[in-house]
Amino acid sequence: MATPDLGFVHRYLPGSPSLPVLLLLHGTGADESDLLPLGEALLPGAARLSPRGRVLENGMPRFFRRLAEGVFDLDDLRRRTNELADFVEAADAAYGLGGRRPVAVGFSNGANIAASLLLLRPGTLGGALLVRPMVPLVPDTMPDLEGLPVQINAGEVDPLVPPPQSEALATLLTEAGASVRLKWIAGGHALTTEDLDAGKEWFGFSSLSPHAGRPPW
């Protein structure tokens, strides 16, 4: 079947209707195939929806523009966040997802736009696993994220995202009502096996799993 034109180059891999749909959001320089193996490892059998960022920085795909390292173009971020939210809605209709709000799995730039989705378009996601995010922006009006499960995987020695940024995002989302777990990973900015293990644990014990048990934290 031909991939429908939904405004983003993307891949969709169907999965079990009893599991959440994973919205996979790559980091700078990657593409729509990059996080597909991670998604399968985190939640085997889940449908995976993976768009490619529409912004190019020196030829590298991103989801929104930045003015410098850690300095975001906020006008572009708001516009791109709304474009991504509209893509998720279109994908729901195109692929017959039944109105299931996807769970974002984002890394770095992808984690930042996932956090922006939570803050600016709060009805879009059913949860989020944010790997190495920072505060993308502070919204003019705080969203209502009551009970929404969010995990932040922060690197203890991340040279790009200092610990206060991870803590500030956790505080911001908690103030909006989300159920946030901040997990410290013994590493820098790169994905590690500890990220995978922590993500699998979170999916297994959060309300996102049909077999959720008592969380160990």
ROSE-4610 file (N, C-alpha, C; in Angstrom, 1 decimal, always signed):
// ROSE-4610
residu = [M/M/M/A/A/A/T/T/T/P/P/P/D/D/D/L/L/L/G/G/G/F/F/F/V/V/V/H/H/H/R/R/R/Y/Y/Y/L/L/L/P/P/P/G/G/G/S/S/S/P/P/P/S/S/S/L/L/L/P/P/P/V/V/V/L/L/L/L/L/L/L/L/L/L/L/L/H/H/H/G/G/G/T/T/T/G/G/G/A/A/A/D/D/D/E/E/E/S/S/S/D/D/D/L/L/L/L/L/L/P/P/P/L/L/L/G/G/G/E/E/E/A/A/A/L/L/L/L/L/L/P/P/P/G/G/G/A/A/A/A/A/A/R/R/R/L/L/L/S/S/S/P/P/P/R/R/R/G/G/G/R/R/R/V/V/V/L/L/L/E/E/E/N/N/N/G/G/G/M/M/M/P/P/P/R/R/R/F/F/F/F/F/F/R/R/R/R/R/R/L/L/L/A/A/A/E/E/E/G/G/G/V/V/V/F/F/F/D/D/D/L/L/L/D/D/D/D/D/D/L/L/L/R/R/R/R/R/R/R/R/R/T/T/T/N/N/N/E/E/E/L/L/L/A/A/A/D/D/D/F/F/F/V/V/V/E/E/E/A/A/A/A/A/A/D/D/D/A/A/A/A/A/A/Y/Y/Y/G/G/G/L/L/L/G/G/G/G/G/G/R/R/R/R/R/R/P/P/P/V/V/V/A/A/A/V/V/V/G/G/G/F/F/F/S/S/S/N/N/N/G/G/G/A/A/A/N/N/N/I/I/I/A/A/A/A/A/A/S/S/S/L/L/L/L/L/L/L/L/L/L/L/L/R/R/R/P/P/P/G/G/G/T/T/T/L/L/L/G/G/G/G/G/G/A/A/A/L/L/L/L/L/L/V/V/V/R/R/R/P/P/P/M/M/M/V/V/V/P/P/P/L/L/L/V/V/V/P/P/P/D/D/D/T/T/T/M/M/M/P/P/P/D/D/D/L/L/L/E/E/E/G/G/G/L/L/L/P/P/P/V/V/V/Q/Q/Q/I/I/I/N/N/N/A/A/A/G/G/G/E/E/E/V/V/V/D/D/D/P/P/P/L/L/L/V/V/V/P/P/P/P/P/P/P/P/P/Q/Q/Q/S/S/S/E/E/E/A/A/A/L/L/L/A/A/A/T/T/T/L/L/L/L/L/L/T/T/T/E/E/E/A/A/A/G/G/G/A/A/A/S/S/S/V/V/V/R/R/R/L/L/L/K/K/K/W/W/W/I/I/I/A/A/A/G/G/G/G/G/G/H/H/H/A/A/A/L/L/L/T/T/T/T/T/T/E/E/E/D/D/D/L/L/L/D/D/D/A/A/A/G/G/G/K/K/K/E/E/E/W/W/W/F/F/F/G/G/G/F/F/F/S/S/S/S/S/S/L/L/L/S/S/S/P/P/P/H/H/H/A/A/A/G/G/G/R/R/R/P/P/P/P/P/P/W/W/W]
num = [1/1/1/2/2/2/3/3/3/4/4/4/5/5/5/6/6/6/7/7/7/8/8/8/9/9/9/10/10/10/11/11/11/12/12/12/13/13/13/14/14/14/15/15/15/16/16/16/17/17/17/18/18/18/19/19/19/20/20/20/21/21/21/22/22/22/23/23/23/24/24/24/25/25/25/26/26/26/27/27/27/28/28/28/29/29/29/30/30/30/31/31/31/32/32/32/33/33/33/34/34/34/35/35/35/36/36/36/37/37/37/38/38/38/39/39/39/40/40/40/41/41/41/42/42/42/43/43/43/44/44/44/45/45/45/46/46/46/47/47/47/48/48/48/49/49/49/50/50/50/51/51/51/52/52/52/53/53/53/54/54/54/55/55/55/56/56/56/57/57/57/58/58/58/59/59/59/60/60/60/61/61/61/62/62/62/63/63/63/64/64/64/65/65/65/66/66/66/67/67/67/68/68/68/69/69/69/70/70/70/71/71/71/72/72/72/73/73/73/74/74/74/75/75/75/76/76/76/77/77/77/78/78/78/79/79/79/80/80/80/81/81/81/82/82/82/83/83/83/84/84/84/85/85/85/86/86/86/87/87/87/88/88/88/89/89/89/90/90/90/91/91/91/92/92/92/93/93/93/94/94/94/95/95/95/96/96/96/97/97/97/98/98/98/99/99/99/100/100/100/101/101/101/102/102/102/103/103/103/104/104/104/105/105/105/106/106/106/107/107/107/108/108/108/109/109/109/110/110/110/111/111/111/112/112/112/113/113/113/114/114/114/115/115/115/116/116/116/117/117/117/118/118/118/119/119/119/120/120/120/121/121/121/122/122/122/123/123/123/124/124/124/125/125/125/126/126/126/127/127/127/128/128/128/129/129/129/130/130/130/131/131/131/132/132/132/133/133/133/134/134/134/135/135/135/136/136/136/137/137/137/138/138/138/139/139/139/140/140/140/141/141/141/142/142/142/143/143/143/144/144/144/145/145/145/146/146/146/147/147/147/148/148/148/149/149/149/150/150/150/151/151/151/152/152/152/153/153/153/154/154/154/155/155/155/156/156/156/157/157/157/158/158/158/159/159/159/160/160/160/161/161/161/162/162/162/163/163/163/164/164/164/165/165/165/166/166/166/167/167/167/168/168/168/169/169/169/170/170/170/171/171/171/172/172/172/173/173/173/174/174/174/175/175/175/176/176/176/177/177/177/178/178/178/179/179/179/180/180/180/181/181/181/182/182/182/183/183/183/184/184/184/185/185/185/186/186/186/187/187/187/188/188/188/189/189/189/190/190/190/191/191/191/192/192/192/193/193/193/194/194/194/195/195/195/196/196/196/197/197/197/198/198/198/199/199/199/200/200/200/201/201/201/202/202/202/203/203/203/204/204/204/205/205/205/206/206/206/207/207/207/208/208/208/209/209/209/210/210/210/211/211/211/212/212/212/213/213/213/214/214/214/215/215/215/216/216/216/217/217/217]
x = [+0.8/+0.0/+0.9/+0.5/+1.3/+1.2/+2.2/+2.2/+1.4/+0.4/-0.4/+0.4/+0.1/+0.8/+0.1/+0.8/+0.2/+1.0/+1.8/+2.6/+4.0/+4.3/+5.6/+6.0/+7.3/+7.8/+7.8/+7.3/+7.1/+7.0/+7.1/+6.9/+5.8/+5.0/+4.0/+4.0/+4.2/+4.2/+3.1/+2.1/+0.9/+1.3/+0.4/+0.7/-0.6/-0.5/-1.7/-2.6/-3.9/-4.8/-4.9/-4.4/-4.5/-3.3/-2.4/-1.2/-1.2/-0.6/-0.5/+0.2/-0.1/+0.7/+1.9/+3.1/+4.3/+4.5/+4.7/+5.1/+6.6/+7.4/+8.8/+9.4/+10.1/+10.6/+12.2/+12.8/+14.3/+15.0/+16.3/+17.2/+17.8/+18.5/+19.1/+20.0/+19.7/+20.5/+20.1/+19.0/+18.5/+17.3/+16.5/+15.3/+14.3/+13.3/+12.1/+12.3/+13.5/+13.8/+14.6/+15.2/+16.2/+15.7/+14.5/+14.0/+13.1/+12.9/+12.0/+12.4/+13.7/+14.1/+14.0/+14.2/+14.0/+12.5/+11.6/+10.2/+9.8/+10.3/+10.0/+10.5/+11.7/+12.4/+11.6/+11.2/+10.5/+9.1/+8.4/+7.0/+6.7/+7.2/+7.0/+5.6/+5.4/+4.0/+3.2/+3.7/+3.0/+3.1/+2.1/+2.2/+3.2/+3.9/+4.9/+4.7/+4.6/+4.4/+5.6/+6.4/+7.7/+7.9/+7.7/+7.9/+9.3/+9.7/+11.0/+10.8/+11.7/+11.6/+11.7/+11.0/+10.9/+11.9/+12.7/+13.6/+15.0/+15.8/+17.2/+18.2/+19.1/+20.2/+21.5/+22.1/+23.3/+23.1/+21.9/+21.5/+21.0/+20.9/+20.5/+19.0/+18.2/+16.8/+16.6/+15.7/+15.3/+13.8/+13.2/+11.8/+11.5/+12.5/+12.3/+13.6/+13.6/+14.9/+15.4/+16.7/+17.4/+18.3/+18.5/+19.4/+20.8/+21.0/+22.3/+22.1/+23.2/+23.1/+22.3/+21.1/+20.3/+19.4/+19.5/+18.7/+17.7/+16.4/+15.4/+14.8/+14.4/+13.5/+12.1/+11.6/+10.3/+9.1/+9.2/+8.1/+8.0/+9.2/+9.3/+8.8/+9.3/+8.9/+7.4/+6.7/+5.3/+4.6/+5.1/+4.5/+4.7/+5.9/+6.2/+5.5/+5.3/+4.6/+3.1/+2.5/+1.1/+1.1/+2.1/+2.2/+2.2/+3.1/+3.2/+1.9/+1.3/+0.0/-1.0/-1.1/-2.0/-1.7/-0.4/+0.0/-0.5/-0.4/-0.8/-2.3/-3.1/-4.5/-4.8/-4.1/-4.3/-3.9/-2.9/-2.4/-3.5/-4.1/-5.2/-6.3/-6.7/-7.7/-7.2/-6.0/-5.4/-5.1/-4.7/-4.3/-5.3/-6.5/-7.5/-7.0/-6.5/-5.9/-7.0/-8.2/-9.3/-9.3/-8.6/-8.6/-7.6/-6.8/-5.8/-4.8/-4.6/-3.6/-2.2/-1.3/+0.0/+0.9/+1.8/+2.8/+4.1/+4.6/+5.8/+7.0/+7.9/+9.2/+10.2/+10.8/+11.6/+13.0/+13.9/+15.3/+15.8/+16.4/+17.1/+16.1/+16.4/+15.5/+14.0/+13.9/+12.6/+11.9/+12.7/+12.2/+11.7/+12.4/+12.0/+10.7/+10.5/+9.2/+8.1/+8.4/+7.4/+7.0/+7.9/+7.6/+6.8/+7.1/+6.3/+4.9/+4.7/+3.4/+2.6/+3.2/+2.5/+2.1/+2.9/+2.7/+1.7/+1.8/+1.0/-0.2/-0.2/-1.3/-1.6/-2.0/-2.0/-3.0/-3.9/-4.7/-4.1/-2.9/-2.3/-1.8/-1.1/-0.4/-1.0/-0.8/-1.3/-0.2/+1.0/+2.1/+3.4/+4.5/+5.7/+6.9/+7.9/+9.2/+10.2/+10.7/+11.6/+13.0/+13.8/+15.2/+16.1/+16.8/+17.7/+17.0/+15.8/+15.1/+15.6/+15.2/+15.3/+14.0/+13.9/+12.6/+12.5/+11.5/+11.5/+11.0/+10.0/+9.4/+8.5/+8.1/+7.1/+5.9/+4.8/+3.5/+2.9/+2.2/+1.5/+0.4/-0.2/-1.2/-0.9/-0.8/-0.4/-1.5/-1.1/-2.1/-2.6/-3.6/-4.1/-3.6/-2.6/-2.0/-2.3/-3.4/-3.8/-3.6/-2.6/-2.4/-1.6/-1.2/-0.6/+0.8/+1.1/+2.4/+3.5/+4.6/+5.8/+7.0/+8.0/+9.3/+10.3/+11.2/+12.4/+13.6/+14.4/+15.7/+16.7/+17.4/+18.4/+19.8/+20.8/+22.1/+22.8/+23.5/+24.2/+25.3/+25.9/+27.1/+26.8/+25.6/+25.2/+25.8/+26.7/+27.3/+26.4/+25.2/+24.3/+23.1/+22.7/+21.6/+22.0/+22.3/+22.7/+21.6/+21.9/+20.8/+19.7/+20.0/+18.9/+17.9/+18.2/+17.3/+16.3/+16.9/+16.0/+15.1/+15.6/+14.8/+13.7/+14.0/+13.1/+11.9/+12.2/+11.2/+10.3/+10.9/+10.1/+9.2/+9.7/+8.8/+7.7/+8.0/+7.0/+5.9/+6.2/+5.2/+4.4/+5.1/+4.4/+3.4/+3.8/+2.9/+1.7/+1.8/+0.7/-0.2/+0.2/-0.6/-0.1/+0.9/+1.4/+2.0/+2.0/+2.7/+4.1/+5.1/+6.4/+7.4/+8.2/+9.3/+10.6/+11.5/+12.8/+13.8/+14.4/+15.3/+16.7/+17.7/+19.0/+19.8/+20.4/+21.1/+22.6/+23.4/+24.8/+25.5/+25.4/+26.0/+25.8/+26.1/+26.1/+24.8/+25.0/+23.8/+23.3/+24.2/+23.9/+22.9/+22.1/+21.3/+22.2/+21.7/+22.5/+21.5/+22.1/+21.2/+20.5/+21.0/+20.3/+19.0/+19.0/+17.8/+16.8/+17.2/+16.3/+15.7/+16.5/+16.0/+15.0/+15.4/+14.5/+13.2/+13.3/+12.0/+11.1/+11.7/+10.9/+10.3/+11.0/+10.5/+9.3/+9.5/+8.4/+7.1/+7.3/+6.2/+5.5/+6.3/+5.7/+4.9/+5.3/+4.6/+3.7/+3.8/+2.9/+1.5/+0.6/-0.8/-0.9/+0.1/+0.1/+0.0/+0.5/+0.5/-0.8/-1.3/-2.5/-2.2/-1.0/-0.6/+0.2/-0.2/+0.5/+0.4/+1.5/+1.5/+1.9/+2.3/+2.7/+4.1/+4.2/+5.5/+6.5/+7.8/+8.8/+9.4/+9.0/+9.6/+8.6]
y = [-1.2/+0.0/+1.2/+2.2/+3.4/+4.2/+4.9/+5.7/+7.0/+7.3/+8.5/+9.8/+10.8/+12.1/+12.9/+12.9/+13.5/+14.8/+15.3/+16.4/+16.2/+15.0/+14.5/+13.3/+13.2/+11.9/+11.0/+9.8/+9.0/+7.6/+6.8/+5.3/+5.0/+4.0/+3.5/+2.0/+1.4/-0.1/-0.5/-1.2/-1.6/-2.5/-2.5/-3.4/-3.7/-4.2/-4.7/-3.5/-3.7/-2.6/-2.5/-3.5/-3.5/-2.7/-2.3/-1.6/-0.1/+0.8/+2.2/+2.2/+3.2/+3.6/+4.4/+4.1/+4.8/+5.8/+7.1/+8.2/+8.4/+8.0/+8.0/+9.2/+10.0/+11.3/+11.4/+11.4/+11.2/+12.5/+12.3/+13.4/+14.1/+15.1/+15.9/+15.0/+15.0/+14.3/+12.9/+12.4/+11.1/+11.2/+10.1/+10.1/+9.2/+9.0/+8.2/+6.7/+6.2/+4.8/+4.6/+5.7/+5.6/+5.0/+5.3/+4.8/+3.6/+3.1/+2.0/+0.8/+0.4/-0.7/-0.4/+0.8/+1.1/+1.0/+1.4/+1.3/-0.1/-1.0/-2.4/-3.0/-2.6/-3.2/-2.7/-1.4/-0.9/-1.5/-1.7/-2.2/-3.1/-4.4/-5.3/-5.5/-5.4/-5.5/-4.3/-3.1/-1.9/-1.3/-0.6/+0.1/+1.3/+1.6/+2.6/+3.6/+4.9/+6.0/+6.9/+7.0/+7.7/+8.7/+10.0/+11.0/+11.5/+12.1/+12.8/+14.3/+14.9/+16.3/+17.1/+18.2/+18.9/+20.1/+20.3/+21.4/+20.8/+21.5/+21.0/+22.0/+21.5/+22.3/+21.7/+22.4/+21.9/+20.5/+20.4/+19.1/+18.0/+18.3/+17.3/+17.6/+16.6/+16.8/+17.1/+18.0/+18.4/+18.7/+18.8/+19.0/+20.5/+21.4/+22.8/+23.5/+24.8/+25.5/+25.9/+26.0/+26.6/+27.7/+28.7/+29.8/+29.6/+28.7/+28.3/+27.0/+26.4/+25.2/+25.6/+24.9/+25.2/+26.4/+27.2/+28.4/+28.2/+28.1/+27.7/+28.9/+28.7/+29.7/+29.4/+30.2/+29.8/+30.0/+30.9/+31.1/+29.8/+29.4/+28.2/+27.0/+26.9/+25.8/+25.7/+26.8/+26.8/+26.3/+26.8/+26.4/+24.9/+24.5/+23.1/+22.1/+22.6/+21.8/+21.6/+22.6/+22.5/+21.6/+21.8/+20.9/+19.4/+19.1/+17.7/+17.2/+18.0/+17.6/+17.4/+18.2/+18.0/+16.7/+16.4/+15.1/+13.9/+14.0/+12.9/+12.7/+13.7/+13.6/+13.0/+13.5/+12.9/+11.4/+11.1/+9.7/+8.8/+9.3/+8.5/+8.2/+9.1/+8.8/+7.9/+8.2/+7.5/+6.0/+5.7/+4.4/+3.7/+4.3/+3.7/+3.4/+4.3/+4.1/+4.2/+4.5/+4.5/+5.5/+6.7/+7.7/+7.5/+6.5/+6.2/+7.3/+8.0/+9.0/+8.4/+8.6/+7.9/+8.3/+7.5/+7.7/+8.1/+9.3/+9.8/+9.1/+8.7/+8.3/+9.2/+10.2/+11.2/+11.2/+11.4/+11.6/+12.9/+13.7/+15.0/+15.9/+16.3/+17.3/+16.7/+15.4/+14.8/+14.8/+14.7/+14.8/+16.2/+17.2/+18.6/+18.9/+18.4/+18.7/+17.9/+16.7/+16.0/+16.7/+17.3/+18.1/+19.3/+19.9/+21.0/+20.6/+19.4/+18.9/+18.8/+18.3/+18.2/+19.6/+20.6/+21.9/+22.8/+22.6/+23.4/+22.8/+21.4/+20.7/+19.5/+19.7/+18.7/+17.5/+17.6/+16.5/+15.5/+15.8/+15.0/+13.7/+13.7/+12.5/+11.9/+10.5/+9.8/+9.6/+10.0/+9.8/+10.1/+10.1/+10.4/+9.9/+9.3/+8.9/+9.9/+10.8/+11.9/+11.6/+11.3/+11.0/+12.2/+12.7/+13.9/+15.2/+15.5/+16.7/+17.9/+19.1/+20.3/+21.0/+22.1/+22.9/+23.5/+23.2/+23.8/+25.2/+25.4/+26.7/+26.7/+27.9/+27.9/+28.5/+27.8/+28.2/+29.4/+30.2/+31.4/+30.9/+29.8/+29.2/+27.7/+27.3/+26.0/+25.0/+23.9/+22.9/+22.1/+21.3/+20.3/+19.0/+18.5/+17.1/+16.2/+16.3/+15.6/+14.1/+13.5/+12.0/+11.5/+12.4/+11.9/+11.3/+10.1/+9.5/+10.0/+10.5/+11.0/+10.5/+10.0/+9.7/+10.5/+11.1/+11.8/+11.0/+10.6/+10.0/+11.1/+11.5/+12.5/+11.9/+12.4/+11.9/+12.7/+11.9/+12.5/+13.4/+13.1/+13.9/+14.4/+14.8/+15.2/+16.6/+16.7/+18.0/+19.0/+18.6/+19.5/+19.9/+19.0/+19.3/+19.2/+20.4/+20.3/+19.9/+19.3/+18.7/+19.7/+21.0/+21.9/+22.0/+21.8/+21.8/+20.6/+19.4/+18.2/+18.4/+18.9/+19.1/+20.2/+21.2/+22.3/+21.7/+20.9/+20.3/+19.4/+18.6/+17.7/+18.5/+19.6/+20.5/+21.1/+21.6/+22.2/+21.3/+20.1/+19.1/+18.6/+18.5/+18.1/+19.2/+20.5/+21.6/+21.6/+21.0/+20.9/+19.7/+18.9/+17.7/+16.4/+16.3/+15.1/+14.2/+12.9/+12.0/+11.7/+12.5/+12.5/+11.7/+10.9/+10.2/+10.7/+11.3/+11.7/+10.6/+10.0/+8.9/+9.4/+9.3/+9.7/+8.5/+8.7/+7.7/+7.9/+6.9/+7.1/+7.2/+8.4/+8.6/+10.0/+10.3/+11.6/+11.8/+12.3/+12.7/+11.5/+10.5/+9.4/+8.4/+7.7/+6.6/+5.5/+4.9/+3.7/+2.6/+1.4/+0.3/+0.6/+1.4/+1.8/+2.6/+3.4/+4.1/+3.0/+2.0/+1.0/+0.3/-0.1/-0.8/+0.0/+1.3/+2.2/+2.4/+2.5/+2.7/+1.5/+0.3/-0.9/-1.0/-0.7/-0.7/+0.3/+1.5/+2.5/+2.0/+1.5/+1.0/-0.2/-1.0/-2.2/-1.9/-0.8/-0.4/+0.8/+1.5/+2.7/+2.3/+3.3/+3.0/+2.7/+2.9/+2.7/+1.2/+0.3/-1.1/-1.8/-2.7/-3.4/-4.4/-4.6/-5.5/-4.8/-3.5/-2.7/-3.2/-3.2/-3.6/-2.4/-2.7/-1.7/-1.2/+0.1/+0.7/+0.4/+0.2/-0.1/+1.2/+2.4/+3.6/+4.4]
z = [+0.0/+0.0/+0.0/-0.8/-0.9/+0.4/+0.8/+2.0/+1.7/+2.5/+2.2/+2.5/+1.7/+1.9/+3.1/+4.2/+5.4/+5.8/+4.9/+5.2/+5.7/+6.1/+6.6/+5.9/+5.4/+5.1/+6.3/+6.3/+7.5/+7.1/+8.2/+8.1/+9.1/+8.8/+9.7/+9.7/+10.8/+10.9/+11.8/+11.3/+12.2/+13.3/+14.3/+15.5/+16.2/+17.4/+18.1/+18.5/+18.3/+18.8/+20.3/+21.0/+22.5/+23.1/+22.3/+22.8/+22.3/+23.0/+22.5/+21.1/+20.3/+19.1/+19.6/+19.1/+19.4/+18.4/+18.8/+17.9/+18.1/+17.1/+17.2/+16.6/+17.4/+17.0/+17.2/+16.1/+16.0/+16.5/+16.6/+17.0/+15.7/+15.9/+14.7/+13.9/+12.6/+11.6/+11.3/+12.0/+11.8/+10.9/+10.8/+9.9/+10.4/+9.6/+10.0/+10.3/+9.9/+10.2/+11.5/+12.0/+13.1/+14.3/+14.8/+16.1/+16.0/+14.8/+14.7/+15.5/+15.5/+16.3/+17.8/+18.2/+19.6/+20.0/+19.2/+19.5/+19.6/+18.8/+18.9/+20.1/+20.5/+21.7/+23.0/+23.0/+24.1/+24.4/+23.3/+23.4/+22.3/+22.3/+21.2/+20.8/+19.5/+18.9/+18.8/+19.3/+19.2/+17.8/+17.3/+16.1/+16.2/+15.1/+15.2/+14.1/+14.5/+13.5/+13.7/+12.6/+12.7/+11.5/+11.8/+10.8/+10.8/+9.6/+9.5/+9.7/+10.5/+10.7/+9.4/+9.3/+8.0/+7.9/+9.0/+8.9/+8.7/+7.9/+7.6/+8.2/+9.0/+9.5/+9.0/+8.1/+7.4/+6.8/+6.2/+5.6/+6.5/+7.8/+8.8/+9.2/+9.1/+9.5/+10.9/+11.2/+12.6/+12.6/+13.8/+13.8/+14.0/+14.3/+14.4/+14.3/+14.0/+13.9/+15.3/+15.3/+16.5/+16.0/+16.9/+16.6/+16.9/+17.9/+18.4/+19.2/+19.7/+20.5/+21.8/+21.9/+23.1/+23.0/+21.9/+21.8/+20.6/+20.9/+19.9/+19.3/+18.1/+17.4/+17.8/+18.8/+19.4/+18.5/+17.5/+16.6/+15.7/+15.2/+14.4/+15.2/+16.5/+17.3/+17.4/+17.7/+17.8/+16.5/+15.4/+14.1/+13.8/+14.0/+13.7/+14.7/+15.9/+16.9/+16.4/+15.9/+15.4/+14.2/+13.3/+12.1/+12.5/+13.5/+13.9/+14.6/+15.4/+16.0/+14.9/+13.8/+12.7/+12.0/+11.9/+11.2/+12.0/+13.3/+14.2/+14.0/+13.9/+13.7/+12.3/+11.3/+10.0/+9.9/+10.6/+10.6/+11.3/+12.3/+13.0/+12.0/+11.1/+10.1/+9.0/+8.6/+7.4/+7.7/+9.0/+9.3/+10.2/+10.5/+11.3/+12.7/+13.4/+14.7/+15.8/+15.4/+16.3/+17.4/+17.1/+18.1/+19.3/+19.2/+20.3/+20.2/+21.3/+21.4/+21.5/+20.6/+20.6/+21.8/+22.2/+23.2/+22.4/+22.7/+22.0/+22.6/+21.8/+22.2/+21.4/+22.1/+21.5/+22.0/+21.1/+21.5/+21.1/+22.1/+21.8/+21.2/+19.9/+19.2/+19.2/+19.0/+19.0/+20.3/+21.4/+22.7/+23.0/+22.5/+22.7/+22.1/+20.8/+20.2/+20.8/+21.3/+22.0/+23.3/+24.0/+25.2/+24.8/+23.6/+23.1/+22.8/+22.2/+22.0/+23.3/+24.3/+25.6/+26.1/+25.9/+26.4/+25.6/+24.3/+23.4/+22.8/+22.6/+22.0/+22.9/+24.2/+25.2/+24.9/+23.9/+23.6/+22.6/+22.2/+21.1/+21.6/+22.7/+23.2/+24.4/+24.5/+25.6/+26.6/+26.4/+27.3/+26.5/+27.2/+26.5/+27.3/+26.5/+27.0/+26.4/+27.1/+26.6/+27.0/+26.0/+26.2/+25.9/+26.9/+26.8/+26.4/+27.0/+26.6/+27.4/+27.0/+27.8/+27.7/+28.4/+28.4/+27.0/+26.2/+24.8/+24.9/+25.7/+25.9/+27.1/+27.6/+28.7/+28.1/+28.1/+27.4/+28.1/+27.4/+27.9/+28.9/+28.6/+29.5/+29.8/+31.0/+31.3/+30.9/+30.3/+29.8/+31.0/+30.8/+31.8/+31.4/+32.0/+31.7/+32.8/+33.5/+34.7/+34.5/+35.2/+35.2/+34.0/+33.1/+31.9/+32.2/+31.9/+32.2/+31.4/+32.0/+31.3/+32.0/+31.3/+31.8/+31.1/+31.9/+31.3/+31.6/+30.6/+30.8/+30.6/+31.7/+31.7/+31.9/+31.1/+31.3/+32.4/+33.3/+34.4/+34.0/+32.9/+32.4/+31.0/+30.7/+29.4/+29.1/+28.1/+27.8/+27.2/+26.7/+25.9/+26.8/+27.7/+28.6/+30.0/+30.7/+32.1/+33.0/+34.1/+35.0/+35.4/+35.6/+35.9/+34.8/+33.6/+32.5/+32.6/+32.9/+33.0/+34.2/+35.3/+36.5/+36.2/+35.5/+35.2/+34.4/+33.4/+32.5/+33.4/+34.2/+35.1/+36.0/+36.5/+37.4/+36.6/+35.4/+34.5/+34.2/+33.8/+33.4/+34.7/+35.8/+37.0/+37.4/+37.3/+37.6/+36.7/+35.5/+34.6/+34.9/+35.9/+36.3/+35.8/+35.0/+34.5/+35.6/+35.4/+36.4/+35.8/+36.4/+35.8/+36.6/+35.9/+36.6/+35.9/+36.7/+36.2/+36.5/+35.4/+35.6/+35.2/+36.0/+35.7/+35.2/+34.0/+33.3/+33.4/+33.7/+33.9/+32.5/+31.9/+30.6/+30.2/+28.9/+28.3/+27.5/+26.3/+25.5/+24.6/+24.4/+23.5/+24.2/+23.3/+23.8/+24.3/+25.4/+26.0/+26.3/+26.6/+27.0/+28.2/+29.1/+30.3/+30.0/+28.9/+28.4/+28.0/+27.3/+26.9/+28.1/+29.0/+30.2/+31.0/+31.2/+31.9/+31.2/+29.9/+29.1/+29.2/+29.1/+29.1/+30.5/+31.5/+32.9/+33.0/+32.5/+32.5/+31.8/+30.6/+29.9/+30.6/+31.2/+31.9/+33.1/+33.8/+35.1/+35.0/+33.9/+33.8/+33.4/+33.4/+33.1/+31.6/+30.8/+29.4/+29.0/+29.9/+29.7/+30.1/+29.2/+29.6/+30.8/+31.1/+32.2/+33.3/+33.4/+34.4/+35.8/+36.5/+37.9/+38.8/+40.0/+40.9/+40.6/+40.3/+40.0/+41.1/+40.7/+41.7/+42.3/+41.8/+42.3/+43.2]
